[in-house]
């Protein structure tokens, strides 16, 4: 390490000693090693490893600077992406790429049939993925349409054949009137892509016909979902959202009439919807604490500068479709319980990262939303794993981590404050997102500083001891004045640990 650092520390052992940990080594031996490294003959060029480290540091500095300059901007998408995502956004203008990168998953997952993935809690999930794009009027929400069209092409072709069969059967039934010799509904009428204004009865019938396949729809406005609630079913559309996400769900309706639909089915339903931010917040305002928001993946489109150039799309051609085809075929042929140890390892790591941020921000809303957001991220990872033929690399891990952070950023930004108010929690979370409380304190701070900060953001003084205890237990802070006799007093001092200060270095 010292040999690498000498290139940026001017061969100064004292300089290196100020930034290089001892790693548990005897201090004299540690210093002697540093001096020995600085006395070695130096090549004119720094190592590739050091060059890469500097490049990463510059990139992080740039991202942090952009985040400070634009606090309302969502997390930045990784520059290097999984091949499938790179393909699907390849014709998309830069401003729309994060939205498209999220919105393609419901359509991709619709190709999976009789395929299950065991989450880290040992609960088996199918790839239920629902996405809502919330952005301003005229923001370009239609950017997701063509990539989805290309993904759904094979399903639509098969649906057309079965729709023709269904029309012929209906025509035959109608021609016979009350005749008892009417032909029964044909088997194999699998029609996966449904109309967004479908009635609840038709929805149940399509689910019954689907033979355990996913249904899919794309809605230009989220309130098109209301058609599914029927005439007197209250919040049935929100019930459908919740049930779809939950494994082994049961749904249906019972009618007496011989021509009516009476079925009990499992909801397998993936969908995309778009809406403005205002309409979206109003639509979900009636179910803020009922579960739909946590089960849906949200994305957005940043507001363009006034007078900005019009975004220009690339051309979707046969070459695009040919490159996409192997991924779709992999999804279509997958069956059974599919395992990916690296995906489960990542899921555990992301759970802990979210837990860490929840402790640091002391945001109960963030913590609650993160539980299912992690499941969504895991299902996306498995979709990519299956689509790529069982391949996994660092690009998938980086993309999924970003996808999770982006999803949670959107949920907190659009609904965080409203959820807090709905839960009657005395909080004042900024619209820009949840803030890390420990980051808001100086490197050396007092108990009184923390109390003042908590009062400022509307959190009761009574939990201060719990917060400090958690931070100390996690190794984020230590008492600064170990010899002082002021434990529990407001002037009791604490210092952030090196573990905390360097917590993102290896992520």
VENQUI-V175604 format. One record per pair of residues at least 12 apart in sequence whose C-alpha atoms are under 7 Angstrom apart, sorted by the first residue. I is the first residue (numbers start at 1). J is the second residue. D is the distance in Angstrom with one decimal. If there is no record, write none. Layout:
[[I;J;D] [I;J;D]]
//
This chain:
[[2;16;6.9] [2;34;5.7] [2;37;6.0] [3;37;5.2] [3;38;6.8] [4;50;6.2] [6;38;6.4] [7;46;6.4] [11;38;5.3] [13;34;5.9] [13;35;5.6] [13;38;6.5] [71;432;6.5] [72;432;5.1] [74;406;6.2] [74;409;6.5] [75;405;6.9] [75;406;5.8] [77;98;6.6] [77;402;6.5] [78;398;6.9] [78;399;6.4] [80;395;6.3] [81;395;5.3] [81;399;6.5] [82;395;5.2] [82;396;5.5] [85;101;6.3] [88;147;6.2] [89;101;6.6] [91;313;5.6] [91;314;4.1] [91;315;6.4] [91;316;6.9] [92;313;5.4] [92;314;6.5] [93;311;5.7] [93;312;6.0] [93;313;5.7] [95;301;7.0] [96;143;6.6] [96;301;6.3] [99;299;5.6] [99;300;5.8] [99;301;6.3] [100;143;7.0] [100;144;5.3] [102;299;6.8] [103;131;6.0] [103;144;6.5] [103;272;6.9] [104;148;6.0] [105;129;6.7] [105;380;6.9] [106;129;4.9] [106;130;5.8] [106;131;7.0] [106;270;5.2] [106;271;5.8] [106;272;6.9] [107;148;6.3] [107;151;6.5] [107;152;6.5] [108;151;6.5] [109;127;5.7] [109;383;6.4] [110;214;5.3] [110;215;6.9] [110;216;6.7] [110;270;6.5] [111;331;5.8] [111;332;5.3] [112;331;5.5] [112;332;5.7] [112;334;6.7] [113;213;5.4] [113;335;6.6] [114;212;7.0] [114;335;5.6] [114;336;6.0] [115;334;6.5] [115;335;4.8] [115;336;4.7] [115;337;6.0] [116;336;5.9] [116;337;4.7] [116;338;6.2] [117;337;5.7] [117;338;5.5] [117;339;6.5] [119;344;7.0] [120;344;6.1] [125;247;5.8] [127;379;5.8] [128;244;6.7] [128;245;5.7] [128;268;6.9] [128;269;6.7] [128;270;5.9] [129;270;5.4] [130;270;5.4] [130;271;5.1] [130;272;6.1] [130;296;5.2] [130;297;5.9] [131;271;6.4] [131;272;4.9] [131;273;6.4] [131;296;5.8] [131;297;4.7] [131;298;5.7] [132;272;5.9] [132;273;4.8] [132;274;5.6] [132;297;6.4] [132;298;5.0] [132;299;6.4] [133;273;6.3] [133;274;4.6] [133;275;6.4] [133;298;6.0] [133;299;4.9] [133;300;5.4] [134;274;6.0] [134;275;5.1] [134;276;5.2] [134;277;5.1] [134;280;6.7] [134;299;6.3] [134;300;5.0] [135;275;6.7] [135;276;5.0] [135;277;5.4] [135;300;5.2] [135;301;5.5] [136;276;5.2] [136;277;6.2] [137;276;6.1] [139;301;6.6] [139;303;6.8] [141;274;6.7] [150;321;7.0] [159;190;6.9] [159;191;4.9] [159;192;6.8] [162;189;5.4] [162;190;6.6] [162;191;6.6] [188;209;7.0] [189;209;5.8] [190;209;5.5] [190;210;4.6] [191;206;6.8] [191;210;6.5] [192;210;6.7] [192;214;6.3] [192;215;4.4] [192;216;5.9] [193;215;5.7] [193;216;4.7] [193;217;5.6] [194;215;6.8] [194;216;6.1] [194;217;5.5] [195;217;6.5] [196;217;6.0] [196;218;6.8] [196;219;5.9] [196;224;6.1] [196;225;6.7] [197;224;6.0] [197;227;5.3] [198;227;6.1] [198;228;6.4] [199;227;5.6] [199;228;5.2] [199;230;6.4] [200;228;4.5] [200;229;6.3] [200;230;5.7] [201;261;6.1] [204;252;6.0] [204;263;6.8] [205;261;6.6] [207;265;6.6] [207;267;6.9] [208;263;7.0] [208;265;6.2] [213;268;6.8] [214;268;4.7] [214;269;5.3] [214;270;6.7] [215;268;6.1] [215;269;4.7] [215;270;6.2] [216;269;5.8] [216;270;4.9] [216;271;5.3] [217;271;5.0] [217;272;6.5] [218;271;5.7] [218;272;4.7] [218;273;5.8] [219;272;6.1] [219;273;4.5] [219;274;6.5] [220;273;5.9] [220;274;5.3] [221;273;6.0] [221;274;5.2] [221;275;5.2] [222;273;5.3] [222;274;6.0] [222;275;5.9] [225;237;6.3] [238;292;6.4] [241;292;6.0] [242;291;6.5] [242;292;5.6] [242;295;6.8] [243;267;6.7] [244;267;5.1] [244;268;5.7] [244;269;6.0] [245;295;6.5] [248;266;6.8] [249;266;5.4] [249;267;6.6] [250;264;6.6] [250;265;5.6] [250;266;4.7] [250;267;6.9] [251;264;5.6] [251;265;5.3] [251;266;5.9] [251;267;6.6] [252;264;4.4] [252;265;5.8] [281;414;6.7] [281;415;6.9] [288;419;5.7] [289;419;6.6] [294;369;5.4] [294;372;5.9] [294;373;6.6] [295;372;6.1] [297;407;6.0] [298;407;5.4] [298;410;6.1] [298;411;6.7] [299;407;6.4] [299;410;6.2] [327;387;4.6] [327;388;5.9] [328;387;6.6] [330;386;6.4] [330;387;5.2] [330;389;6.1] [331;386;6.1] [331;387;5.3] [343;378;6.8] [343;381;6.5] [347;374;6.8] [347;378;6.1] [351;374;6.7] [354;370;6.6] [355;367;6.8] [357;436;6.8] [360;436;5.3] [360;437;5.5] [360;438;5.8] [361;434;6.7] [361;435;5.7] [361;436;4.3] [361;437;4.8] [365;416;6.7] [365;420;6.8] [370;408;6.9] [373;404;6.4] [374;404;6.7] [377;400;6.0] [377;403;6.8] [377;404;5.7] [381;396;7.0] [381;400;6.4] [409;433;6.3] [412;433;5.7] [413;431;5.0] [413;432;5.6] [413;433;5.4] [417;429;5.9] [426;458;5.6] [426;459;6.3] [427;457;6.2] [427;458;4.7] [427;459;6.1] [428;457;5.4] [428;458;5.9] [443;495;5.7] [443;496;5.4] [444;493;6.9] [444;494;5.6] [444;495;4.4] [444;496;6.6] [445;493;5.6] [445;494;5.4] [445;495;6.5] [446;490;6.5] [446;491;5.3] [446;492;5.3] [446;493;4.3] [446;494;6.0] [447;490;4.8] [447;491;6.0] [447;492;5.6] [447;493;6.5] [448;490;4.4] [448;491;6.1] [451;464;6.7] [475;497;6.9] [475;499;6.9] [476;496;5.9] [476;497;5.5] [476;499;6.5] [476;500;4.9] [477;494;6.4] [477;495;5.4] [477;496;4.4] [477;497;5.1] [478;494;5.5] [478;495;5.5] [478;496;6.6] [478;497;6.7] [479;493;6.0] [479;494;4.3] [479;495;6.2] [480;493;5.3] [480;494;4.6] [480;495;5.4] [481;493;6.1]]
//
